[in-house]
Amino acid sequence: MSKLAIHGGEPLRKQPFPNREPFGEEEERLVVAALGTQSLYMGSFVEKFEREFAGFYGAKHAVSSTSGSAALHVAIGAIDPDPGDEIITAPITDVGTITAIMLQTAIPVFADIDPATFNMDPADVERKITNRTRAIVVVHLFGNAADIAAMADVAKRHGVTLIEDCSQSHAIKLNGRYIGTYGDIGCFSLQQSKFMTTGDGGMTITENDGYAERMRLFMNKAVVSTEVGHREYDFLAPTYRMNELTAAVGLAQIPKLRGVVLRRQKLGELLTSLISDIPGLEPVAVTPGSEHGYWTYPLRTPGFDALEFARALIAEGVASTQAYIGRPIYLCSQALREKNYFGDSHFPFTSEFTDHEFNYAEGACPVTEEMMGRMVGVSLNEAYSEDDIRDMAAAIAKVAEGLRE
């Protein structure tokens, strides 16, 4: 067997894998057209983008914003939690998911994961519900649907709002229906790495007229114009307005989106077929009835240390990470670990709004912590060829054999 590159051998893949090229002539044409209007502020391109995005998902309302984090904040702002209200969410996610909760003075509560898919476990979500639970934010991780039907059942029985974070899972169908439309609100990131990108940006969808009205106010300072230019600001809210250039790019991206997802799914399935028999490795399970867009390719490494495996893959020329964010998000966020959102106040944890302790230390989600020590994320994108995927599979096999020896 060839010596592992991390031990001084030759890397299996010497040339770089292809980068994404998500933008083309249509994006350029629409951006030039937007510039030609001489106004990039809340114009016809943003309105059309929201309308067409909503149409793609069959949603009644879509509200644009500046990022995926903003889209989630718009959703949390729409439900208007009281200080100390609890919102259950995923331990494997970007900090933007929990920042939206924290900025509205609510408290994140983390549900453990299903070890097969790395998505939230509906049974543990239900165990974490208290009389202060205001909402569940379900993260559809890595391009694979969570068990959203079970989540919807839990939310309905307990009378809490269900929000879907689809930042990594645009245009993924579960039993023939797009995720993001199962809950009360769906949130999407348009950041550069996402299936559909405008460089950065966000979108929030809903069928609920009341939520939609508050979402539109929330993303624009809650300003209400009155007569003769007088203003009224209905409630405390940030400024998350999307500009016309971003919307122009988004309009060109919508027709491409399903093709991107289906291409990535085909490549991911090929990789699974090539590595499924390697001892000590387990391709991640796909939720029954779900497509998988492989925003990243999650690989379980029960026979290996994930960090060592990821480092060895990188040396072989394959971009990899250990467990996406390395540790559960509650161990990554200093604000959570120290329960210190605002100055030194420890609000809302030490106030009349809370009556019990919250655990953000090791052991809070034991299944997550165990699985993240055995999870490697392997990068792929829709520009890869099947030969690129075969090189990835060969590198994975080489590392597995080399580390075993």
N, C-alpha and C positions, 0 to 999 in steps of 0.2 A: 504494500500500500504506500502511496505517496505520503511523504512527511507533511504534517499540517503546517500551513504557512505561519501560524502563530508560534510554532516551534522551529521556525527557520526554513521551512520548505517553500516551494513555489506556489503562489496562489492559483487556485483552479481557474478563476476568472480574472484576466489581466485588463481587459478593456471595460470601460464603464458601461453600466446598463443604461438604456435610453431614458432621458428625462421626458416628462409629460410636455406636450405642446397643445394646451387646451384652447388657444386662441388662434383665430384665422381671419379671413377676409371679411366675414360678416360682422365680427366684433369691431374690426377697424372701420367698416362702413358706418355702423351705427354710432360709434364714438365720434366720428367726424360729423355726422348728422347732429348729434347732441351739441357739439361745440358750435355748430352753425346756428343754433338758436340764440346764442349769446347769453344764455342764462342756464346755469347748472343747478339751480335751486328748486326742488320740489315741483317739477314740471310734468310734461306729458309722458316722458320716458319712465319716470318712477310710477306714475299711475298705470301705464300700460304693463309694466313689469309685474306689479302687484296683481293686476287683473289676469295676466296670462299664467303666473305662478299658481294662483288660486284655481284657475281653470285646469291646469295640469293635474292637480290633486283632487279636483272635483270639490273644492272647498268653497264656502260662501264668502269668506273674507281672508285676505292676506295683507299683512302689515310689514313693510320693509324697515330695516334698521342698518346699523353700521357694522355689525359683526354677529357671529353666532352667540357670543356672550351677551350682546345686547338683545338678541332675539329671545333668549331665555329670560333676561331681566324684564323685557316687555311682558312676557307671559306671567311671571311672578307678580309684576306690577298690576296686571289685569285682575288677578284674584285678590290682591290687596290684603295680605296677611297681617294680623296683629303682631306686635312685638312678642316674641317667645313662641309663636306658633311653630309647629314642627312640620318639616317637609322631608319625606323619605326619598332617598335617591341612591345612586350607585357608588360603590367604593372605587371602581375603576372608571375614571372619567377625567376630563380636563378640568382645571380649576374654574373655568368659566361657568360650569354647571352649578358649582356651589357658591361662587361669588354672587350670582344673581339672587340666591336665597339669602345670603348674609347681608347684602346691601339693603334688603327690605326688612331687616331686623328679625328675620325668622331663623330657625335653628335647623341645620342639616342633621338628619338621622340616616345612618347608612345600613341598608339591607345587604345581607351576604349574597353570594352568587351561586348560580348553578355551575358546578365544576365542569359540566360537559360543554357549555357554551360560553362561559364567563359573563353571561348576562345575569341581571338581578333575579333572585329566586322569589317567586310570588308568595310562597309560604312564609319566608322570612319577612317579606314586606308586611304581610298581615300580622305577624308576631310583633312588629315594631310600632303598630298603630296604637295611639293613646287618644285621650279625649282632647288633646291639643293638636292632633294631626290635621293639617289644612290641605295638603296635597301630596301626590306622589309624582316625582319626576323620573320617568323611566328612560334610561339611556339604552338605545339600540347600538350595541357596541360593534365596531369594526366592519359594519356593513351587513350584520346579521340581526334579524328581528328578535327582540325579547318575546317572552310569552305574554303578548299584550292582551290577548283575550282573557287570560287568568287575572292579569293586572286590572283590567276593566271591571271584572267581576268583584274583585276585592274593593276597588274604589267605590263602586255602586253600592255595595252592601254596607260600607262604612260612611257613605255620604261625603267623600272627599273628591277633590278635583284631580283629574288625571292629565298630566302634561307629558308629551313625548319629546325627548331630545333625539332628533334624527340627524345631528350634525355630521356623523360618519356614515349615514345610511339613507341618503337621498334615493328616491325612486326605487325602493326595495319593496317588492310585493310579498305579502303574507296571505296565503290562500286567495290569491288573485286580487287583493286590495292593498293599496299603498299604506305602509306604516306612516304614522303622522296624522292619519285620519281616524284612528281607533279611539283616541282620547278626546278630551275637551279642547286641548290646544296642542298643536305641533310646532316644533321649533327646528330651524335649519341654519347651518353655517355655510357661508359662501367663501370661506378662506381658501387660500391657494391650493391646499392639498386635497380639498373635497371633490367629490365626483362632479359637482357643478360649481364653478368658481368665478368670482368677480375680483379676485385678489383678496378682498375682504368684504364682508357684508353679511346680513342676516335676513331671515324671513320668518314670520310667525303666522300660523293659519288657525282658523277656528270656524265653527258653525254658529257659535253663540253671539248674538247681536250685542248683548251687553258687554261681553268680554272685548269684542272688536271695537266698540266705541271707546272703551277705556284704554285699549292698546294704542289706538291712534292718538289719543291725548297723551299717553305716557311717553311715547317716543318723541314728542315735540313739546316738552316743558309744560304740558297740560294747559296750554294757552288757548283761550277762547276769545276771539275778536268780537268786540261789541261796536256800537255806533261811533262814528267819527274817529276811528282808530284807537279807541279806548280798549284796554285789555283786561282780562280776568284770567288768573291762573288757578285752575280748579283744585289742584293738589300738588304736592311735591313730586317732581318728575325730572328726569335728565333730558338731554338733547341727543337723540339717536337718528336724526334724519339721514336717509340715503340721498346721495347726489345723483344727478342725471347721467354722469359718465358711468358710474357703477351700474345703474339700471340698464344703460345701453348694452353693456357687456352681458348682463344677465339675460336680456332678451335674446341675444344670440346663442346663449348657452342652453336654453330650454330645449330646443329641438335636438340637441346632441346628447342629452342626459341619459336616456334609456340605452343608447348605443354604448356609452361609456360603461354603464353598469353591466350590461350583458357581456361586453368584452372582458371585463375584469372577472366576472363570474366564470367564464369559459377558461381563462388562464388559471384561476384559483383551483378549479376542478381538475385541470390537468396536473397541477403541482400535487394535489392530493393523491391522484392516481399513481404518481411516480414515487412518492415517499411513504405510502401507507404501510408498506411491509418492512420498514426499517426498524429494527429492534430498539426499544427505549424511546421511541417517538410516537406521538399520537396527533394526527391532524385534528383540529378542533371540530366539534360536532356542529351541524347546521340545525337550527330550530326547525322542527317538522312543519312543512308547508311554506317555509321561507326561502326566498332567494338569498344569496350571499354575494355582496359586491366586493369583498376583500379590500376594504380601505387599508387595512394591513392584513397580512396572512398570519393568523395566530396559530402557534404550534406548541403543543404540550410536550414537555421533555421529562417524563417521569423517571427516565433512566439517567438523567444528567442534571448538573447545576445549570440553570438557565443563563446566568450571567457569563459563565465560562463558555457556554455554547454560543451565545451571541457574539462574544469577543472573537471566538474562533471563526465564525461565519464572516464577520467583518474582515478578518485577515485574508479570507479566501475571496474577497471582493464582493460579498453579498451584504447589502445594507440591512442591519438588524438592530433590534433593541431588546432589552430584557424587560418583559412585562409592560411594554408601552410607556408607563410612567415610573416604572421601577418598584414603587411601593403603593399601597392604597392611598387615595387622595388625602384621607384624614391624617396620614403620617407625613405627607408632603407639604401641607399648609401650616405655616407657623401661626396664622391667625386662629385656626381651629385648635391646634395643639395647645396653645396658650389661652384659648377662649377669650380672645382679645381683638374684637373687631374695630373698636373706635377708641383711640387714645389708650388710656390705662383703665377704662371704666369696667371692662368685662361685661358690659351690657350686650345682650339681654340675659346672660347666664346667671348673674347675681342681681336679681331684681324681683319685684313682685309679680313679674310675668312668668316666672319659672318656679316649679316646685319639686324638681328632681334633677339629678346629675346626668351629664352626658359624657360618654366614654369615647375619646378620640386617641386612645393609646393602643399599643400592640395588644392584640387579642379581641379587638372590637368586632372584627369580621374574620373569624379564624379560617374559614374555607378560602376566602379571598387571599389571605396572607400566605396560606400554604400553596395555593395554585400559582400565585405570582412568582414564587420561587421556582416554578417549573413551567414558566411561559416565556416563549420567545416570539417577538413580532418580526416578521420578514417583509420587507418592502417589495411591492410590485405595483405596476400601473398599467393602464390600457395601451401604452406604447410598446410594451414588451412583445417580443415574438415568442412563438412556441420554442424556438431554440434557446432563447433567453431563459425560459422556464426550465428547460432541461438542464441548463448550466446550474441554475439555482438548486435543482433537485440533486444534481451530482455533487455540489458543494455541501449540501445538507448531509448526504450519505457519507461523504468523505470525513466530515467533522464527527459524525456519530461514530464511525468506525475508529477514527483516530483517538477520540477521547475515551472510547472503551478500552483501547489498548494502553 
